[in-house]
Amino acid sequence: LLTRMAPTRSQVLLALSENTPGVEYITINTLEILAAQMRSNIDVLQTFLHEHDFGLVL
């Protein structure tokens, strides 16, 4: 039942591309770049928390 409620991959990509069809590659590429940048930010945050002994590290 829940799988029927979730949007399809193409529906998600279309929504992320502001309803511009045919730009799936650009949308996926942009998401990959954002994910890499986010990973870098998380690494810096983990290092900071570890160096300053904030306890639980992500």
trRosetta pair geometry for C-beta under 8 A, 3 or more apart (Angstrom, degrees):
i j d omega theta_ij theta_ji phi_ij phi_ji
1 4 6.1 -59 -161 31 33 110
1 5 6.9 28 147 -19 65 107
2 5 5.5 -57 -152 34 41 113
2 6 6.6 43 153 -26 71 101
3 6 5.9 -48 -148 26 36 112
7 11 3.9 -122 -179 93 109 130
7 12 5.3 138 102 -55 122 79
7 15 7.4 10 155 -9 168 137
8 11 4.6 98 53 4 76 103
8 12 7.1 -140 94 -5 41 85
9 12 5.8 -56 -152 35 31 110
9 13 6.3 27 154 -15 66 108
10 13 5.7 -53 -144 40 33 110
10 14 6.1 36 156 -21 65 107
10 24 7.7 -50 -126 -97 70 132
11 14 5.7 -53 -145 37 29 112
11 15 6.4 30 155 -19 63 106
12 15 5.8 -57 -150 37 30 110
12 16 6.3 26 154 -16 65 109
13 16 5.7 -56 -144 40 31 110
13 17 6.1 19 158 -10 66 111
13 24 4.9 24 167 -122 146 89
13 27 5.3 134 -157 91 86 152
13 28 7.2 -19 -121 -54 118 85
14 17 6.0 -64 -143 44 28 103
14 19 5.9 38 167 -110 89 46
14 20 7.8 -178 -151 49 64 38
14 21 6.6 -5 -119 -89 102 68
15 18 7.9 33 178 -76 32 24
15 19 7.2 17 -104 -59 37 68
16 27 5.1 110 103 -157 115 127
16 31 7.4 3 171 -62 156 118
17 20 4.7 -107 142 52 104 88
17 21 7.8 129 96 -75 138 21
17 23 4.8 153 -150 77 141 112
17 24 7.2 -85 -41 -82 147 43
17 26 7.2 95 -116 78 115 103
17 27 4.7 -80 -68 -70 100 130
20 23 5.1 15 108 14 108 130
23 26 4.5 -38 -179 38 91 119
23 27 5.9 98 120 -26 85 95
24 27 5.6 -58 -148 38 33 112
24 28 6.1 30 156 -17 69 107
25 28 5.9 -56 -145 39 29 108
25 29 6.1 30 155 -19 64 109
26 29 5.7 -55 -145 38 28 113
26 30 6.3 30 155 -20 63 107
27 30 5.8 -55 -149 36 28 111
27 31 6.4 28 153 -18 63 106
28 31 5.7 -55 -149 37 32 112
28 32 6.4 35 152 -22 65 104
29 32 5.7 -52 -150 33 32 113
29 33 6.6 32 152 -18 64 103
30 33 5.7 -53 -151 35 33 112
30 34 6.4 31 152 -16 66 107
31 34 5.7 -54 -145 39 33 111
31 35 6.2 36 155 -22 66 106
32 35 5.7 -53 -146 35 29 112
32 36 6.5 30 155 -19 63 105
33 36 5.9 -56 -151 35 30 110
33 37 6.4 27 153 -16 65 107
34 37 5.7 -56 -147 39 32 110
34 38 6.1 34 153 -21 66 107
35 38 5.6 -53 -145 37 30 113
35 39 6.4 36 152 -24 64 102
36 39 5.6 -49 -150 31 32 114
36 40 6.6 34 151 -19 62 103
37 40 5.6 -52 -153 34 34 114
37 41 6.5 34 150 -18 65 104
38 41 5.6 -53 -149 37 35 112
38 42 6.3 36 152 -20 66 105
39 42 5.7 -54 -148 36 31 112
39 43 6.4 36 151 -22 64 103
40 43 5.7 -51 -151 32 31 114
40 44 6.7 30 152 -16 63 104
41 44 5.8 -54 -151 36 33 111
41 45 6.3 33 151 -18 66 107
42 45 5.5 -54 -146 39 33 113
42 46 6.2 37 154 -22 66 104
42 58 6.4 -102 -168 101 100 145
43 46 5.8 -52 -147 34 29 112
43 47 6.5 30 154 -18 63 106
44 47 5.8 -55 -151 36 31 112
44 48 6.3 32 152 -20 65 107
45 48 5.6 -53 -147 36 32 113
45 49 6.3 29 157 -17 66 107
45 58 6.8 27 106 20 111 136
46 49 5.9 -57 -146 39 29 108
46 50 6.1 27 156 -17 65 110
46 57 5.4 76 -151 -175 83 104
46 58 5.4 -105 -89 54 96 94
47 50 5.8 -58 -145 39 28 110
47 51 6.1 24 159 -17 65 111
48 51 6.0 -59 -143 39 26 108
48 52 6.2 -3 166 5 63 115
49 52 6.4 -72 -141 52 24 93
49 54 4.2 -78 -156 44 81 125
49 55 7.9 -64 175 53 105 49
49 56 7.9 -42 163 91 137 49
49 57 5.2 158 102 -112 122 80
49 58 7.2 101 37 1 155 86
50 53 7.6 24 -178 -74 30 39
50 54 7.8 -64 -53 31 23 86
50 57 5.2 28 -71 -100 89 141
54 57 7.5 111 71 -79 91 70
